């Protein structure tokens, strides 16, 4: 049995293509892997605060020196990191906002990219500690960006995941969604086909 962690980040709950892809992923995954445990963290319903001094203090100060705010920030980071550590499969649903990922997803990453927990510094440089996990990234984009210099989603997320040791990553892009009927339909059809093949 595997643990699957799904991170939703679309601010829309109705009409969201990334949420639609996530729902299809879950249905297909459950059919193929009925015993697996699926956990969903919805960053729109429960936003993760931005990285701040309280979180840094929670990470860096000794426990006896923590303020109440630092204790709360550390507990939140520990919960999010614990969910990631327990997962065998990670699914990031990432609509494109202003050429990049939602700020809530960036905040989640800021809470779980932790020295000594998900990566460590070595004499040869940083080393990810989450090797062996698999990730799927489901994106929804108004235009067509994959493989172009202006795609700032896939390179960033590949780097962030690789930094913590997750290198088995499949990207499924639903593109052209704001380019008119035919283009939008082609983009969604292609994404659904790739999703079914990946799962």
FITI-782644 format. One record per residue (C-alpha): residue number from 1; residue in three letters; y, z, x. Coordinates in pm, whole numbers, plus 50000, padded with zeros to 5 digits. Example, Ala and Ser with C-alpha at 12.3 -4.5 7.8 and 13.67 -1.06 7.14 Angstrom:
NODE seq type north up east
NODE 1 ALA 49550 50780 51230;
NODE 2 SER 49894 50714 51367;
END
This chain:
NODE seq type north up east
NODE 1 UNK 50000 50000 50000;
NODE 2 UNK 50347 49909 50125;
NODE 3 UNK 50689 50053 50047;
NODE 4 UNK 50956 49800 49951;
NODE 5 UNK 51323 49896 49967;
NODE 6 UNK 51569 49676 49777;
NODE 7 UNK 51941 49702 49842;
NODE 8 UNK 52158 49551 49565;
NODE 9 UNK 52523 49488 49650;
NODE 10 UNK 52666 49255 49384;
NODE 11 UNK 52956 49412 49193;
NODE 12 UNK 52846 49215 48887;
NODE 13 UNK 52565 49340 48667;
NODE 14 UNK 52573 49046 48426;
NODE 15 UNK 52566 48690 48553;
NODE 16 UNK 52489 48785 48913;
NODE 17 UNK 52273 48526 49089;
NODE 18 UNK 52175 48765 49368;
NODE 19 UNK 52053 49016 49107;
NODE 20 UNK 51868 48736 48931;
NODE 21 UNK 51693 48646 49257;
NODE 22 UNK 51612 49011 49317;
NODE 23 UNK 51454 49042 48972;
NODE 24 UNK 51242 48735 49039;
NODE 25 UNK 51143 48873 49380;
NODE 26 UNK 51034 49203 49222;
NODE 27 UNK 50832 49029 48950;
NODE 28 UNK 50655 48803 49199;
NODE 29 UNK 50599 49084 49447;
NODE 30 UNK 50453 49316 49182;
NODE 31 UNK 50216 49043 49069;
NODE 32 UNK 50094 48984 49425;
NODE 33 UNK 50105 49349 49535;
NODE 34 UNK 50059 49571 49226;
NODE 35 UNK 49995 49887 49427;
NODE 36 UNK 50317 49870 49630;
NODE 37 UNK 50600 50117 49577;
NODE 38 UNK 50939 49956 49508;
NODE 39 UNK 51263 50153 49553;
NODE 40 UNK 51597 50006 49444;
NODE 41 UNK 51930 50131 49576;
NODE 42 UNK 52222 49980 49387;
NODE 43 UNK 52538 49998 49596;
NODE 44 UNK 52755 49890 49302;
NODE 45 UNK 52636 50174 49080;
NODE 46 UNK 52628 50426 49365;
NODE 47 UNK 52872 50306 49634;
NODE 48 UNK 52828 50434 49987;
NODE 49 UNK 53158 50555 50137;
NODE 50 UNK 53303 50382 50438;
NODE 51 UNK 53231 50521 50782;
NODE 52 UNK 53476 50808 50837;
NODE 53 UNK 53545 51108 51057;
NODE 54 UNK 53320 51334 50846;
NODE 55 UNK 53018 51113 50907;
NODE 56 UNK 53095 51085 51277;
NODE 57 UNK 53128 51462 51293;
NODE 58 UNK 52797 51505 51112;
NODE 59 UNK 52628 51283 51367;
NODE 60 UNK 52794 51413 51682;
NODE 61 UNK 52869 51784 51636;
NODE 62 UNK 52608 52060 51662;
NODE 63 UNK 52486 52175 51320;
NODE 64 UNK 52657 52514 51345;
NODE 65 UNK 52994 52343 51389;
NODE 66 UNK 52968 52121 51079;
NODE 67 UNK 53225 52149 50804;
NODE 68 UNK 53107 52123 50444;
NODE 69 UNK 53230 51764 50431;
NODE 70 UNK 53041 51681 50751;
NODE 71 UNK 52725 51840 50614;
NODE 72 UNK 52752 51630 50298;
NODE 73 UNK 52817 51309 50494;
NODE 74 UNK 52520 51376 50722;
NODE 75 UNK 52292 51451 50426;
NODE 76 UNK 52393 51119 50266;
NODE 77 UNK 52324 50929 50589;
NODE 78 UNK 51990 51108 50629;
NODE 79 UNK 51888 51008 50275;
NODE 80 UNK 51978 50642 50325;
NODE 81 UNK 51817 50630 50668;
NODE 82 UNK 51507 50804 50539;
NODE 83 UNK 51463 50537 50271;
NODE 84 UNK 51486 50267 50537;
NODE 85 UNK 51247 50443 50775;
NODE 86 UNK 50991 50479 50494;
NODE 87 UNK 51010 50111 50399;
NODE 88 UNK 50768 49849 50523;
NODE 89 UNK 50966 49570 50358;
NODE 90 UNK 51344 49553 50322;
NODE 91 UNK 51519 49325 50072;
NODE 92 UNK 51895 49278 50100;
NODE 93 UNK 52064 49109 49803;
NODE 94 UNK 52394 48985 49946;
NODE 95 UNK 52640 48773 49751;
NODE 96 UNK 52908 48611 49965;
NODE 97 UNK 53251 48768 49918;
NODE 98 UNK 53537 48608 50113;
NODE 99 UNK 53296 48446 50360;
NODE 100 UNK 53097 48759 50442;
NODE 101 UNK 52889 49042 50294;
NODE 102 UNK 53017 49292 50036;
NODE 103 UNK 53193 49591 50191;
NODE 104 UNK 52943 49822 50021;
NODE 105 UNK 52659 49658 50214;
NODE 106 UNK 52855 49696 50538;
NODE 107 UNK 52900 50066 50456;
NODE 108 UNK 52525 50102 50399;
NODE 109 UNK 52460 49944 50738;
NODE 110 UNK 52713 50181 50897;
NODE 111 UNK 52511 50474 50761;
NODE 112 UNK 52171 50353 50882;
NODE 113 UNK 52245 50199 51223;
NODE 114 UNK 52211 50531 51403;
NODE 115 UNK 52161 50598 51772;
NODE 116 UNK 51845 50798 51833;
NODE 117 UNK 51714 50727 51481;
NODE 118 UNK 51702 50352 51415;
NODE 119 UNK 51793 50240 51768;
NODE 120 UNK 51825 50398 52108;
NODE 121 UNK 52017 50325 52424;
NODE 122 UNK 51802 50256 52732;
NODE 123 UNK 51867 50154 53090;
NODE 124 UNK 51808 49794 52978;
NODE 125 UNK 52043 49824 52680;
NODE 126 UNK 51998 49911 52311;
NODE 127 UNK 51644 49900 52170;
NODE 128 UNK 51561 49887 51799;
NODE 129 UNK 51319 50149 51673;
NODE 130 UNK 51212 49982 51347;
NODE 131 UNK 50980 49716 51484;
NODE 132 UNK 50704 49598 51251;
NODE 133 UNK 50914 49590 50937;
NODE 134 UNK 50979 49270 50744;
NODE 135 UNK 51305 49176 50573;
NODE 136 UNK 51418 48926 50311;
NODE 137 UNK 51785 48846 50257;
NODE 138 UNK 51877 48689 49923;
NODE 139 UNK 52227 48540 49924;
NODE 140 UNK 52440 48379 49654;
NODE 141 UNK 52725 48152 49765;
NODE 142 UNK 52983 47946 49583;
NODE 143 UNK 52985 47677 49852;
NODE 144 UNK 52742 47545 50111;
NODE 145 UNK 52750 47738 50437;
NODE 146 UNK 52396 47761 50581;
NODE 147 UNK 52376 47617 50929;
NODE 148 UNK 52752 47572 50963;
NODE 149 UNK 52998 47752 51194;
NODE 150 UNK 53162 47924 50896;
NODE 151 UNK 52845 48104 50788;
NODE 152 UNK 52935 48462 50876;
NODE 153 UNK 52663 48624 50666;
NODE 154 UNK 52337 48515 50821;
NODE 155 UNK 52435 48556 51190;
NODE 156 UNK 52581 48901 51128;
NODE 157 UNK 52286 49029 50926;
NODE 158 UNK 52036 48884 51173;
NODE 159 UNK 52215 49063 51455;
NODE 160 UNK 52242 49393 51268;
NODE 161 UNK 51876 49392 51166;
NODE 162 UNK 51758 49280 51509;
NODE 163 UNK 51963 49561 51664;
NODE 164 UNK 51740 49815 51487;
NODE 165 UNK 51423 49621 51562;
NODE 166 UNK 51377 49415 51243;
NODE 167 UNK 51328 49061 51367;
NODE 168 UNK 51091 48924 51100;
NODE 169 UNK 51368 48816 50861;
NODE 170 UNK 51361 48543 50595;
NODE 171 UNK 51691 48418 50450;
NODE 172 UNK 51694 48260 50106;
NODE 173 UNK 52032 48110 50019;
NODE 174 UNK 52138 48007 49669;
NODE 175 UNK 52431 47781 49758;
NODE 176 UNK 52680 47553 49585;
NODE 177 UNK 52696 47780 49283;
NODE 178 UNK 53065 47707 49218;
NODE 179 UNK 53047 47335 49294;
NODE 180 UNK 52960 47207 48950;
NODE 181 UNK 52652 47177 48732;
NODE 182 UNK 52424 46958 48942;
NODE 183 UNK 52508 47125 49273;
NODE 184 UNK 52468 47473 49129;
NODE 185 UNK 52135 47384 48967;
NODE 186 UNK 52006 47229 49291;
NODE 187 UNK 52110 47535 49489;
NODE 188 UNK 51942 47778 49254;
NODE 189 UNK 51627 47566 49222;
NODE 190 UNK 51595 47545 49599;
NODE 191 UNK 51641 47921 49636;
NODE 192 UNK 51378 47991 49371;
NODE 193 UNK 51132 47759 49543;
NODE 194 UNK 51190 47926 49879;
NODE 195 UNK 51160 48269 49719;
NODE 196 UNK 50825 48187 49560;
NODE 197 UNK 50696 48049 49889;
NODE 198 UNK 50817 48351 50087;
NODE 199 UNK 50666 48606 49850;
END
